[in-house]
Amino acid sequence: MKKVLILTDKKGWHFQQLKKSLTKNNISTESINISKLLITTDSKNTKILREDNSEVNVSDVIVRYIPGGSLEEIVTYLNILRVFKNQGVNVINTAENIEKTVDKSLTSIILKNNNILTPKTWIIRGKNKAIKLTQELLKNYILIYKPLFGSQGDNIRKISKVSDIKNINNSSNIYYLQEFISIKPNHDYRVLIIKNKNKQFSYSMARYGNSFVNNFSKGGKCVPIPFDKEIVNTAFKSAEALDMPFCGVDLIKKDNLVYVIEVNSIPAWKGIQSTTNDTVSDKIVEIFIKSKDIKKNFVVKSKFKC
């Protein structure tokens, strides 16, 4: 019998949507914050335990949240996902998937290596070096600063003068800067991709922000759009380059060019749900939990962020 573990920090809207879709299919559900799990090894095997030392025995894991923290903490969280995968558990998305997108610099490198258009990007260590480079870049560009491990549009800054970067409080000492692509009215596109080897779904929308940040979580207005082959194909090409079965791809289209701004491996879909009559969580369950594409050795041992 299948049992799905949803890794989340709270039983909010996304958890409730997934639970409802799983329940409709007679699949039991458990939720826990990944920070409450631990790894133990002995002479025979490796196990994932809860804080009460009970072993976690599930057939599937859906990752909805990975906390921030020190490098050691993040590596441990990803190693928990690796242990699940090694036990034959179906993990969406895997540690390998998440690693490619949680680090925006690695995402940019992979996309560039696969000839996918992205804004010009600079990754600098040290505030003084970042300030000096910004002085030069501002002669030709307006810039965007993003935290390397950020999400949901948090702590993004528009850099139009040197004082903007001087005022950034960045404890990581790594500065990820991108060319700001200006479009009026300010908007971008989000494509949610849900796919396996045999079947795929995608949902597309435009997001109109009150500022240069268009995220739904920051008040962006989500609007359905007609099918745009170029936008959707670019999103799928990005997912393929990153080997990502479930993701949200953010894009901007200007002067008939499509730029990939970001790829999210733990995508929310509350905004996209408002633009479609489909129940997106039903599609997620269909593709990743019910699908015959799931490997036979998965045992019970153990469709948009907007």
C-alpha positions in Angstrom: 0.0 0.0 0.0 1.3 3.4 -0.9 2.0 6.0 1.8 3.1 9.5 0.9 5.3 11.7 3.1 5.0 15.4 2.4 7.9 17.4 3.6 6.6 20.8 4.6 6.9 23.4 7.3 3.2 23.9 7.7 -0.1 22.2 6.7 -1.0 25.1 4.4 -2.9 25.4 1.1 -0.4 23.2 -0.9 -0.4 20.5 1.6 -4.2 20.5 1.8 -4.5 20.3 -2.0 -2.1 17.4 -2.2 -3.7 15.6 0.7 -7.2 15.9 -0.9 -5.9 14.5 -4.2 -4.1 11.7 -2.5 -7.2 10.8 -0.3 -9.3 10.6 -3.5 -7.0 7.9 -4.6 -7.1 6.0 -1.3 -3.4 6.9 -0.6 -2.5 7.7 3.0 -0.5 10.9 3.8 1.9 12.0 6.5 3.6 15.4 6.8 6.7 16.4 8.7 9.3 19.2 8.6 12.5 17.7 7.2 14.4 19.4 10.0 12.6 17.0 12.4 14.2 14.0 10.7 17.6 12.4 11.3 19.8 9.8 9.7 21.2 6.8 11.4 23.4 4.0 10.2 24.4 0.7 11.6 26.3 -2.4 10.3 23.3 -3.4 8.2 21.6 -0.3 6.8 20.8 3.4 6.9 17.5 4.6 8.2 15.5 7.9 8.4 14.1 8.4 11.9 11.7 10.8 13.4 12.6 12.7 16.6 10.9 9.9 18.7 13.3 7.4 17.0 10.6 5.7 15.0 11.6 4.8 11.5 10.0 6.5 8.5 8.4 3.9 6.2 6.9 5.4 3.1 6.6 4.7 -0.6 6.8 8.3 -1.9 8.1 11.6 -0.7 6.9 15.0 -2.1 9.3 17.9 -1.1 7.4 21.1 -0.4 10.0 22.8 1.8 13.7 22.8 2.4 14.7 25.2 5.3 17.6 27.6 5.0 20.5 27.2 7.3 24.2 26.5 7.4 26.0 24.6 4.7 26.0 21.6 7.0 22.3 21.8 7.6 21.4 22.0 3.9 23.7 19.2 3.0 22.0 17.0 5.7 18.6 17.8 4.4 19.7 16.8 0.9 21.3 13.7 2.3 18.0 12.7 3.8 16.4 12.8 0.3 19.3 10.7 -1.0 18.7 8.1 1.7 15.1 7.9 0.8 16.0 7.5 -2.9 18.5 4.8 -2.1 15.8 2.9 -0.2 13.7 2.8 -3.4 11.4 5.6 -2.3 10.0 7.8 -5.1 11.2 11.3 -4.3 9.8 14.4 -6.0 12.1 16.3 -6.5 15.4 14.5 -5.7 18.4 16.0 -4.0 20.1 16.1 -7.3 17.2 18.0 -8.9 17.0 20.5 -6.0 20.8 21.1 -6.0 20.7 22.4 -9.6 18.2 25.1 -8.8 18.6 26.0 -5.2 21.9 27.6 -6.3 21.0 30.2 -8.8 24.6 30.4 -10.1 24.6 26.7 -11.0 21.2 27.1 -12.7 22.6 30.0 -14.8 25.7 27.9 -15.8 23.6 24.8 -16.8 21.2 26.9 -18.8 24.0 28.7 -20.6 25.8 25.5 -21.4 22.6 24.2 -23.0 22.2 27.4 -25.2 19.2 28.6 -23.3 19.0 32.4 -23.2 19.3 34.1 -19.8 19.9 37.7 -18.8 23.6 38.6 -18.5 24.8 37.4 -15.1 27.7 38.2 -12.8 28.7 36.2 -9.6 31.2 38.0 -7.4 32.7 37.3 -4.0 33.2 40.2 -1.7 31.3 43.4 -1.3 34.1 45.8 -2.4 34.5 43.8 -5.6 30.8 43.8 -6.1 30.6 47.6 -5.7 33.5 48.2 -8.0 32.0 45.9 -10.7 28.5 47.5 -10.2 30.0 51.0 -10.9 31.2 49.7 -14.3 28.1 47.7 -15.2 25.7 50.6 -14.4 27.1 52.5 -17.3 25.3 50.0 -19.6 22.7 48.2 -17.5 20.2 48.4 -14.6 20.9 45.4 -12.4 19.0 43.0 -10.2 20.5 41.5 -7.1 19.2 38.1 -5.9 20.2 36.0 -2.9 21.9 32.9 -4.2 19.6 30.6 -2.2 16.5 32.9 -2.2 13.0 32.1 -3.1 9.5 33.6 -3.5 10.9 37.0 -4.5 12.4 37.6 -1.0 15.3 40.1 -0.7 15.5 40.8 -4.4 16.9 44.3 -5.0 16.9 46.6 -8.1 20.3 48.2 -8.6 20.1 51.5 -10.5 22.8 53.3 -8.5 25.9 52.3 -6.6 24.3 53.1 -3.2 21.7 50.4 -3.9 24.3 47.7 -3.6 26.2 49.4 -0.8 23.0 49.2 1.3 22.5 45.4 0.8 23.1 43.4 3.9 24.6 40.1 2.6 26.2 37.8 5.1 27.0 35.2 2.4 29.5 37.6 0.8 28.5 36.3 -2.6 26.7 38.7 -5.0 24.6 37.4 -7.8 23.8 40.1 -10.2 21.7 40.0 -13.4 20.9 42.4 -16.1 17.4 43.9 -15.5 15.2 43.4 -18.5 12.6 46.1 -18.5 9.1 45.5 -19.8 6.1 47.8 -19.6 3.8 47.0 -18.0 6.1 45.0 -15.7 5.4 41.3 -16.1 6.9 37.9 -16.6 5.6 34.4 -17.4 5.5 31.2 -15.2 5.3 27.8 -16.8 4.6 24.9 -14.4 5.9 21.6 -15.7 4.7 18.2 -14.5 6.2 15.3 -16.5 7.5 11.7 -16.5 8.7 9.6 -19.4 5.3 8.8 -20.7 3.1 11.9 -20.0 3.4 15.6 -19.4 1.3 18.5 -18.4 2.2 22.2 -18.4 0.3 25.3 -17.3 1.2 28.8 -18.3 0.3 32.3 -17.0 1.5 35.9 -17.0 2.3 37.6 -13.7 1.9 41.4 -13.4 3.7 42.9 -10.4 3.2 46.1 -8.5 6.9 46.6 -8.7 9.8 44.9 -10.6 9.0 41.7 -8.6 6.1 39.7 -10.1 5.8 36.8 -7.7 2.3 35.9 -6.5 3.6 35.8 -3.0 4.5 39.5 -3.4 1.1 40.6 -4.7 1.6 39.7 -8.4 -1.6 39.4 -10.4 -1.8 36.0 -12.2 -3.5 36.1 -15.6 -4.2 33.2 -18.0 -2.5 33.5 -21.4 -3.1 31.9 -24.8 -0.7 29.1 -25.6 2.7 30.5 -26.6 4.8 27.8 -28.2 8.1 29.6 -27.8 7.6 30.2 -24.1 6.4 26.7 -23.4 9.1 25.0 -25.5 11.8 27.1 -23.8 10.4 26.1 -20.4 10.5 22.4 -21.3 14.0 22.8 -22.7 15.1 24.3 -19.4 13.5 21.4 -17.4 15.2 18.9 -19.7 18.6 20.6 -19.3 18.2 20.5 -15.5 16.7 17.0 -15.5 13.7 18.4 -13.7 10.4 16.5 -13.7 8.5 19.0 -11.6 9.4 22.7 -11.8 8.3 26.2 -12.3 10.1 28.1 -15.0 10.1 31.9 -14.9 10.6 33.7 -18.3 10.5 37.1 -19.8 9.8 37.8 -23.5 11.2 41.0 -25.0 11.9 41.9 -28.7 10.9 38.4 -29.7 13.5 36.8 -27.4 12.6 34.6 -24.5 14.9 34.7 -21.5 14.8 32.2 -18.6 15.0 34.2 -15.4 14.8 31.4 -12.8 13.8 27.7 -12.4 12.2 26.6 -9.1 12.4 22.9 -8.1 9.9 23.2 -5.3 7.3 25.2 -7.2 4.1 26.6 -5.7 1.0 26.6 -7.9 -1.6 28.6 -6.0 -1.4 31.4 -8.5 -1.6 29.0 -11.5 -4.6 27.2 -9.9 -6.5 30.5 -10.2 -6.0 30.5 -13.9 -7.2 26.9 -14.8 -10.2 24.7 -14.3 -7.9 21.6 -13.8 -7.0 20.6 -10.2 -3.3 20.9 -10.4 -2.6 18.6 -7.4 -4.6 15.9 -9.2 -2.1 16.1 -12.1 0.8 15.9 -9.7 -0.6 12.8 -8.1 -1.4 11.3 -11.5 2.1 11.8 -12.9 4.3 11.1 -9.8 2.3 8.8 -7.5 -0.1 6.8 -9.6 2.0 6.6 -12.8 3.0 3.2 -14.1 6.3 4.9 -14.9 7.3 4.6 -11.3 9.9 1.9 -10.8 8.7 -1.5 -9.6 11.2 -1.6 -6.8 9.5 1.3 -5.0 8.3 -0.4 -1.8 6.7 0.6 1.4 9.7 0.1 3.5 10.5 2.6 4.9 0.4 21.5 -12.2 3.1 27.0 -9.6 5.1 29.2 -7.3 4.1 31.7 -8.5 
